[in-house]
Amino acid sequence: MIGSFRDGKTGSLAKFYFDNIRGGDIPATIINPLRRKLSLLEASTTEKSLFSPRSNNYERLSGNLDGWSSIRVSIQWRLIFRWRDGHAYDLYLDPHKY
């Protein structure tokens, strides 16, 4: 389940999720896969469920993002979050430029 968004309920990702309003920082090309991945996160109650399908490319991050996880939205975009007690907290959309 989605526990919280990094930019709060008024940020662009939360507005997209709750109100279906796309902000300028969310590319039109990822709207459908982003909607699917957000639905997947909302439906998930265990970390294990995020490993399937493999196209999620779910991974536990390390380094300066130690304690964070990600799933792939597209070849460039990732959803980054902290998975804790069956919830995705501090969720944000990352352009994966690193």
N, CA, C and O of each residue as an XYZ file, in Angstrom:
392
protein
N       0.831     -1.182      0.000
C       0.000      0.000      0.000
C       0.880      1.252      0.000
O       2.021      1.229      0.461
N       0.337      2.311     -0.512
C       1.066      3.575     -0.515
C       0.808      4.265      0.814
O      -0.332      4.580      1.158
N       1.888      4.495      1.556
C       1.776      5.126      2.864
C       1.894      6.639      2.798
O       1.165      7.350      3.490
N       2.821      7.144      1.957
C       2.994      8.593      1.837
C       3.809      8.922      0.591
O       4.520      8.082      0.039
N       3.677     10.175      0.174
C       4.448     10.709     -0.939
C       5.493     11.665     -0.378
O       5.216     12.394      0.575
N       6.672     11.670     -0.949
C       7.751     12.529     -0.460
C       7.351     14.004     -0.484
O       7.693     14.760      0.425
N       6.631     14.406     -1.522
C       6.237     15.812     -1.636
C       4.839     16.079     -1.078
O       4.228     17.098     -1.399
N       4.335     15.176     -0.250
C       3.039     15.366      0.401
C       1.863     15.140     -0.539
O       2.035     14.739     -1.690
N       0.681     15.401     -0.032
C      -0.541     15.169     -0.811
C      -0.791     16.240     -1.861
O      -1.675     16.086     -2.704
N      -0.025     17.321     -1.821
C      -0.221     18.393     -2.794
C       0.821     18.375     -3.909
O       0.760     19.199     -4.821
N       1.770     17.453     -3.849
C       2.796     17.342     -4.883
C       2.245     16.735     -6.161
O       1.135     16.204     -6.177
N       3.016     16.814     -7.223
C       2.528     16.376     -8.534
C       2.248     14.879     -8.602
O       1.287     14.474     -9.254
N       3.058     14.044     -7.948
C       2.810     12.602     -7.994
C       1.536     12.253     -7.228
O       0.749     11.422     -7.684
N       1.328     12.868     -6.086
C       0.102     12.635     -5.314
C      -1.123     13.137     -6.081
O      -2.154     12.465     -6.096
N      -1.025     14.300     -6.713
C      -2.151     14.813     -7.509
C      -2.465     13.886     -8.667
O      -3.630     13.674     -9.004
N      -1.425     13.332     -9.278
C      -1.634     12.376    -10.361
C      -2.342     11.137     -9.828
O      -3.284     10.645    -10.449
N      -1.900     10.638     -8.694
C      -2.468      9.416     -8.121
C      -3.904      9.631     -7.623
O      -4.799      8.853     -7.954
N      -4.119     10.670     -6.840
C      -5.433     10.885     -6.232
C      -6.447     11.529     -7.172
O      -7.622     11.162     -7.159
N      -6.005     12.487     -7.990
C      -6.933     13.293     -8.789
C      -6.780     13.125    -10.290
O      -7.515     13.744    -11.060
N      -5.828     12.290    -10.720
C      -5.574     12.068    -12.148
C      -5.192     13.368    -12.863
O      -5.566     13.586    -14.016
N      -4.450     14.219    -12.169
C      -3.966     15.479    -12.740
C      -2.466     15.337    -12.978
O      -1.701     15.115    -12.039
N      -2.050     15.465    -14.234
C      -0.636     15.323    -14.573
C       0.055     16.670    -14.522
O      -0.323     17.600    -15.235
N       1.068     16.772    -13.677
C       1.880     17.974    -13.605
C       2.921     17.971    -14.710
O       3.153     16.944    -15.348
N       3.540     19.100    -14.934
C       4.530     19.233    -15.992
C       5.780     18.396    -15.798
O       6.521     18.157    -16.751
N       6.022     17.947    -14.570
C       7.211     17.134    -14.322
C       6.966     15.640    -14.526
O       7.869     14.832    -14.308
N       5.753     15.265    -14.943
C       5.444     13.869    -15.265
C       5.257     13.784    -16.778
O       4.276     14.307    -17.306
N       6.176     13.137    -17.476
C       6.086     13.059    -18.937
C       4.826     12.322    -19.401
O       4.421     11.327    -18.800
N       4.226     12.816    -20.459
C       3.021     12.189    -21.014
C       3.289     10.753    -21.447
O       2.381      9.922    -21.436
N       4.520     10.458    -21.826
C       4.854      9.122    -22.333
C       4.825      8.037    -21.261
O       4.816      6.851    -21.590
N       4.809      8.420    -19.987
C       4.813      7.391    -18.937
C       3.499      7.329    -18.157
O       3.422      6.624    -17.151
N       2.477      8.041    -18.593
C       1.217      8.090    -17.842
C       0.647      6.696    -17.578
O       0.345      6.367    -16.431
N       0.496      5.880    -18.608
C      -0.107      4.554    -18.415
C       0.750      3.628    -17.563
O       0.230      3.029    -16.622
N       2.053      3.483    -17.856
C       2.846      2.618    -16.976
C       2.937      3.154    -15.545
O       2.981      2.369    -14.598
N       2.966      4.466    -15.378
C       3.014      5.042    -14.035
C       1.738      4.705    -13.274
O       1.791      4.340    -12.099
N       0.607      4.825    -13.929
C      -0.669      4.479    -13.295
C      -0.676      3.007    -12.865
O      -1.127      2.679    -11.767
N      -0.173      2.122    -13.738
C      -0.116      0.690    -13.401
C       0.792      0.430    -12.207
O       0.441     -0.344    -11.317
N       1.954      1.070    -12.182
C       2.904      0.839    -11.088
C       2.373      1.395     -9.764
O       2.578      0.786     -8.714
N       1.700      2.532     -9.805
C       1.101      3.070     -8.588
C      -0.006      2.149     -8.080
O      -0.143      1.944     -6.874
N      -0.792      1.597     -8.997
C      -1.840      0.639     -8.608
C      -1.223     -0.612     -7.999
O      -1.737     -1.159     -7.023
N      -0.123     -1.058     -8.581
C       0.581     -2.227     -8.052
C       1.075     -1.961     -6.631
O       0.918     -2.805     -5.749
N       1.670     -0.792     -6.411
C       2.144     -0.450     -5.070
C       0.985     -0.367     -4.081
O       1.108     -0.815     -2.941
N      -0.125      0.196     -4.507
C      -1.292      0.312     -3.628
C      -1.829     -1.067     -3.244
O      -2.267     -1.268     -2.111
N      -1.796     -2.005     -4.174
C      -2.332     -3.349     -3.923
C      -1.362     -4.243     -3.155
O      -1.780     -5.241     -2.569
N      -0.092     -3.906     -3.149
C       0.922     -4.762     -2.520
C       0.907     -4.610     -1.005
O       0.825     -3.505     -0.469
N       0.990     -5.752     -0.333
C       1.070     -5.738      1.128
C       2.349     -6.402      1.628
O       2.664     -6.350      2.817
N       3.083     -7.028      0.705
C       4.357     -7.646      1.071
C       5.422     -7.232      0.066
O       5.129     -6.993     -1.106
N       6.632     -7.153      0.530
C       7.737     -6.816     -0.364
C       7.888     -7.873     -1.454
O       8.231     -7.551     -2.592
N       7.635     -9.113     -1.112
C       7.767    -10.212     -2.072
C       6.884     -9.999     -3.302
O       7.269    -10.371     -4.410
N       5.715     -9.410     -3.118
C       4.806     -9.197     -4.249
C       5.350     -8.190     -5.259
O       4.874     -8.141     -6.393
N       6.329     -7.394     -4.871
C       6.898     -6.393     -5.773
C       7.902     -6.989     -6.758
O       8.244     -6.354     -7.756
N       8.371     -8.190     -6.486
C       9.323     -8.842     -7.383
C       8.654     -9.364     -8.655
O       9.340     -9.669     -9.630
N       7.340     -9.470     -8.656
C       6.617    -10.000     -9.809
C       5.620     -8.954    -10.287
O       4.903     -8.390     -9.461
N       5.544     -8.677    -11.567
C       6.301     -9.293    -12.653
C       7.751     -8.798    -12.667
O       8.084     -7.760    -12.096
N       8.586     -9.569    -13.332
C      10.016     -9.234    -13.390
C      10.264     -7.868    -14.018
O      11.270     -7.222    -13.728
N       9.344     -7.428    -14.880
C       9.515     -6.128    -15.536
C       9.472     -4.972    -14.536
O       9.842     -3.850    -14.883
N       9.029     -5.222    -13.305
C       9.105     -4.184    -12.272
C      10.549     -3.802    -11.990
O      10.841     -2.681    -11.573
N      11.454     -4.758    -12.225
C      12.861     -4.551    -11.877
C      12.985     -4.015    -10.452
O      13.732     -3.074    -10.186
N      12.231     -4.638     -9.546
C      12.279     -4.235     -8.138
C      13.680     -4.450     -7.595
O      14.288     -5.498     -7.816
N      14.186     -3.458     -6.887
C      15.492     -3.620     -6.262
C      15.586     -2.821     -4.976
O      14.994     -1.752     -4.836
N      16.338     -3.364     -4.054
C      16.693     -2.647     -2.831
C      17.950     -1.847     -3.162
O      18.936     -2.398     -3.650
N      17.906     -0.580     -2.898
C      19.006      0.292     -3.286
C      20.088      0.320     -2.209
O      19.860     -0.078     -1.067
N      21.255      0.794     -2.594
C      22.386      0.866     -1.663
C      23.078      2.210     -1.825
O      22.612      3.074     -2.568
N      24.171      2.375     -1.138
C      24.913      3.637     -1.220
C      24.149      4.751     -0.537
O      23.638      4.572      0.569
N      24.067      5.914     -1.196
C      23.372      7.045     -0.581
C      21.860      6.830     -0.519
O      21.157      7.611      0.122
N      21.349      5.788     -1.172
C      19.923      5.450     -1.091
C      19.702      4.154     -0.312
O      18.697      3.469     -0.506
N      20.630      3.829      0.556
C      20.491      2.634      1.391
C      19.201      2.739      2.208
O      18.920      3.776      2.809
N      18.429      1.666      2.224
C      17.146      1.667      2.924
C      15.972      2.001      2.024
O      14.819      1.919      2.446
N      16.257      2.375      0.793
C      15.227      2.700     -0.189
C      15.097      1.548     -1.184
O      15.992      0.712     -1.306
N      13.971      1.518     -1.889
C      13.715      0.522     -2.933
C      13.222      1.243     -4.173
O      12.850      2.415     -4.115
N      13.222      0.531     -5.301
C      12.706      1.134     -6.532
C      12.038      0.085     -7.406
O      12.361     -1.101     -7.348
N      11.096      0.558     -8.220
C      10.553     -0.243     -9.310
C      10.614      0.615    -10.566
O      10.508      1.840    -10.505
N      10.785     -0.038    -11.689
C      10.944      0.651    -12.964
C       9.579      1.014    -13.544
O       8.683      0.173    -13.616
N       9.429      2.266    -13.954
C       8.237      2.721    -14.665
C       8.497      2.633    -16.163
O       7.643      2.182    -16.926
N       9.677      3.067    -16.571
C      10.105      2.995    -17.974
C      11.617      2.816    -17.968
O      12.229      2.678    -16.909
N      12.206      2.820    -19.138
C      13.656      2.641    -19.205
C      14.381      3.771    -18.465
O      15.486      3.570    -17.960
N      13.768      4.951    -18.400
C      14.409      6.082    -17.732
C      13.846      6.370    -16.342
O      14.601      6.801    -15.472
N      12.572      6.154    -16.097
C      11.910      6.598    -14.874
C      11.732      5.478    -13.858
O      11.437      4.338    -14.217
N      11.917      5.820    -12.572
C      11.760      4.877    -11.462
C      10.878      5.493    -10.377
O      10.871      6.708    -10.179
N      10.141      4.641     -9.686
C       9.475      5.041     -8.453
C      10.389      4.611     -7.311
O      10.740      3.436     -7.199
N      10.768      5.556     -6.471
C      11.667      5.315     -5.348
C      10.845      5.454     -4.061
O      10.014      6.355     -3.944
N      11.079      4.563     -3.108
C      10.289      4.574     -1.875
C      10.999      3.787     -0.783
O      11.945      3.041     -1.040
N      10.520      3.971      0.437
C      10.964      3.178      1.582
C       9.859      2.165      1.865
O       8.725      2.554      2.146
N      10.172      0.875      1.796
C       9.181     -0.170      2.059
C       9.272     -0.565      3.532
O      10.313     -1.014      4.013
N       8.149     -0.383      4.234
C       8.136     -0.667      5.661
C       6.743     -1.124      6.081
O       5.753     -0.443      5.811
N       6.669     -2.261      6.733
C       5.409     -2.773      7.286
C       4.285     -2.824      6.259
O       3.143     -2.481      6.566
N       4.606     -3.253      5.040
C       3.598     -3.409      4.007
C       3.161     -2.126      3.323
O       2.134     -2.104      2.644
N       3.927     -1.058      3.491
C       3.586      0.232      2.885
C       4.806      0.849      2.197
O       5.946      0.652      2.617
N       4.534      1.595      1.137
C       5.569      2.373      0.442
C       5.495      3.810      0.962
O       4.516      4.515      0.721
N       6.531      4.233      1.671
C       6.573      5.574      2.252
C       7.532      6.463      1.471
O       8.466      5.983      0.829
N       7.279      7.777      1.542
C       8.154      8.783      0.921
C       8.329      8.527     -0.574
O       9.412      8.733     -1.122
N       7.277      8.086     -1.218
C       7.290      7.714     -2.634
C       7.540      8.935     -3.519
O       6.928      9.987     -3.337
N       8.456      8.772     -4.484
C       8.675      9.841     -5.458
C       9.102      9.259     -6.798
O       9.573      8.125     -6.879
N       8.928     10.058     -7.846
C       9.284      9.678     -9.209
C      10.665     10.239     -9.512
O      10.915     11.429     -9.322
N      11.557      9.379     -9.983
C      12.948      9.764    -10.212
C      13.313      9.557    -11.678
O      12.991      8.514    -12.247
N      13.990     10.544    -12.312
C      14.362     10.403    -13.719
C      15.527      9.448    -13.961
O      15.890      9.224    -15.116
N      16.120      8.882    -12.925
C      17.180      7.872    -13.044
C      18.324      8.349    -13.941
O      18.664      7.700    -14.931
N      18.907      9.486    -13.583
C      20.020     10.058    -14.355
C      21.377      9.654    -13.810
O      22.403     10.078    -14.342
N      21.405      8.845    -12.763
C      22.677      8.480    -12.141
C      23.168      7.155    -12.628
O      24.229      6.697    -12.204
